[in-house]
Amino acid sequence: MKLIAALILAYGTFFTANENFAPATVNKTESQVTWKAAKVTGEHWGYVPIKNASLDVNGGKITGGSFDMDMVNLTVEDLTDEKSKGNLTNHLKSDDFFSVEKFNTSTFKITDVKATNATDYTITGDLTIKGITKPVTFPAKVAVAGNKMTATGTIKFDRTHYDIKFRSGNFFENLGDRMIYDEVNLDVKLVAII
């Protein structure tokens, strides 16, 4: 009986160990996060550099993961005038928006993954901005070519949930064409070696 119990324990340990694969290496050079935000008179977009990222992969499928965004070095890409570009970049880093001196990193951590097939996923996770964590769910696409996995998806979030209320129509009246919409998009692309 002791031998059988030992075999069962070893069998369980083997499968537990195999279910907890080491995170896949994410290539930060090929990966990127693009932010997009709109106002009454147009929209702006830029990049948020990825500081750290990992994807948990089991059997060629994503089971978890996380990434950290470097808010200090976020960029504005749609403006060509250097003064306007600098002004907007600095404003986004100020306390009106992301307060990067206090909160230099934003994070996303996967809490649940549902795959309907090899390429279509529904990802749920915790998005933390300015020290505030809220759950978000979004569709994602995953493609595997050889040992390279590419995961893409768009995280949509309401900035006011993260104490970013500057010129929000839900908090200020009579903004007219100075109003900035509350929804912000993060287009995420993670490329990992599996």
C-alpha positions in Angstrom: 0.0 0.0 0.0 2.9 2.4 0.8 4.3 1.7 -2.6 1.0 2.5 -4.3 0.6 5.7 -2.3 4.1 6.8 -3.2 3.5 6.1 -6.9 0.2 8.2 -6.7 2.0 11.0 -5.0 4.9 11.0 -7.5 2.3 10.9 -10.4 0.5 13.9 -9.0 3.7 15.8 -8.4 4.8 15.1 -12.0 1.6 16.5 -13.5 1.6 19.5 -11.1 5.1 20.3 -12.1 4.3 20.0 -15.8 1.2 22.2 -15.4 3.3 25.1 -14.0 5.5 25.8 -17.0 8.2 28.5 -16.7 7.0 31.7 -18.4 7.8 32.1 -22.1 10.5 34.7 -22.9 8.8 37.8 -24.3 10.8 39.7 -26.9 10.5 43.4 -25.8 11.9 44.7 -29.1 9.2 43.1 -31.1 6.4 43.6 -28.6 4.7 46.9 -28.1 1.8 48.7 -26.4 0.1 51.5 -28.3 -2.2 54.0 -26.5 -5.0 55.8 -28.3 -7.3 58.4 -26.8 -9.9 60.7 -28.5 -11.4 64.1 -27.9 -14.2 66.0 -29.6 -11.8 67.6 -32.1 -9.7 64.5 -32.9 -7.4 61.9 -31.3 -3.9 61.2 -30.2 -1.8 58.1 -30.0 1.7 56.9 -29.0 3.6 54.1 -27.4 4.1 52.9 -23.8 7.4 51.0 -23.5 7.2 47.5 -22.0 9.5 47.1 -19.0 8.9 43.5 -18.2 6.6 40.8 -19.7 6.0 37.1 -19.5 3.5 34.6 -20.9 2.6 31.3 -19.3 2.2 28.7 -22.1 1.0 25.2 -21.7 0.5 22.9 -24.8 0.9 25.9 -27.1 -1.9 27.8 -25.4 -1.6 30.9 -23.1 -2.6 30.1 -19.5 -1.4 33.3 -17.8 1.1 36.1 -17.9 1.7 39.8 -17.2 3.4 42.9 -18.5 4.6 46.2 -17.0 4.4 49.5 -18.8 7.0 52.2 -18.4 4.9 55.3 -17.9 7.9 57.7 -17.6 8.9 57.1 -21.2 5.4 57.1 -22.9 5.5 58.8 -26.2 3.2 60.9 -28.4 3.5 59.8 -32.1 0.7 61.6 -34.0 2.1 65.2 -33.6 5.0 66.4 -35.8 5.5 69.8 -34.2 8.1 69.3 -31.5 6.7 71.9 -29.2 3.2 70.6 -29.4 4.5 67.0 -29.0 6.5 68.0 -25.9 3.7 69.9 -24.3 1.2 67.0 -24.7 3.8 64.4 -23.6 4.5 66.4 -20.4 0.8 67.0 -19.8 0.1 63.2 -20.0 2.8 62.6 -17.4 1.4 65.3 -15.1 -1.1 64.9 -12.3 -3.9 65.7 -14.7 -3.4 62.3 -16.3 -0.9 59.6 -15.2 1.1 61.2 -12.4 4.3 59.4 -13.5 6.5 60.9 -10.8 4.3 59.0 -8.2 3.3 56.0 -10.4 6.0 55.3 -12.9 4.7 51.8 -13.8 1.3 50.5 -14.9 0.7 46.7 -15.0 -1.6 44.1 -16.5 -1.9 40.6 -15.0 -3.9 37.8 -16.5 -6.4 36.2 -14.1 -8.5 34.1 -16.5 -8.1 32.7 -20.0 -10.7 31.2 -22.2 -9.8 29.9 -25.6 -12.5 29.0 -28.1 -10.0 27.6 -30.6 -6.2 27.8 -31.2 -6.3 31.5 -32.2 -9.3 33.1 -30.5 -9.1 34.0 -26.8 -11.0 35.9 -24.2 -8.6 37.4 -21.6 -9.5 38.7 -18.2 -7.0 40.4 -16.0 -6.2 43.2 -13.5 -5.2 46.5 -15.0 -3.3 48.7 -12.5 -2.9 52.4 -13.3 -2.0 55.1 -10.7 -2.0 52.4 -8.0 -5.7 51.6 -8.8 -6.6 48.1 -9.9 -9.7 47.2 -11.9 -10.6 44.1 -13.8 -10.8 44.2 -17.6 -11.9 41.6 -20.2 -11.0 41.7 -23.9 -10.8 39.5 -27.0 -7.3 38.5 -28.2 -5.8 36.7 -31.1 -2.9 34.3 -30.8 -0.7 33.0 -33.7 2.1 30.4 -33.5 4.8 30.1 -36.1 7.5 27.6 -35.2 8.7 28.6 -31.7 7.3 32.1 -31.9 4.0 33.1 -30.4 2.3 36.4 -31.1 -0.6 37.6 -29.0 -2.6 40.7 -29.9 -5.6 42.4 -28.3 -7.1 45.8 -27.4 -7.6 46.7 -23.8 -10.3 49.3 -23.5 -10.6 51.1 -20.2 -12.5 54.1 -18.7 -9.8 56.5 -17.5 -12.0 58.0 -14.8 -12.0 54.7 -13.0 -8.3 55.3 -12.5 -8.7 58.9 -11.1 -8.0 60.5 -14.5 -10.8 63.0 -14.8 -9.3 65.9 -16.7 -11.9 67.4 -19.1 -14.2 64.4 -18.7 -17.8 65.1 -19.6 -18.9 63.0 -16.7 -17.3 65.3 -14.2 -17.2 68.7 -15.8 -19.9 70.8 -17.5 -19.8 73.1 -20.5 -16.6 71.7 -21.9 -17.7 72.0 -25.5 -15.1 71.0 -27.9 -12.5 70.8 -25.1 -14.0 67.6 -23.8 -11.8 64.5 -23.8 -13.6 61.1 -24.1 -13.2 58.7 -21.1 -12.4 55.6 -23.1 -8.7 54.8 -23.7 -7.4 52.0 -25.9 -4.3 50.0 -25.3 -3.3 47.9 -28.4 -1.1 45.2 -27.1 1.2 43.0 -29.1 3.4 40.4 -27.2 5.8 38.3 -29.1 7.3 35.3 -27.1 9.6 32.4 -27.8 7.9 29.2 -26.6 
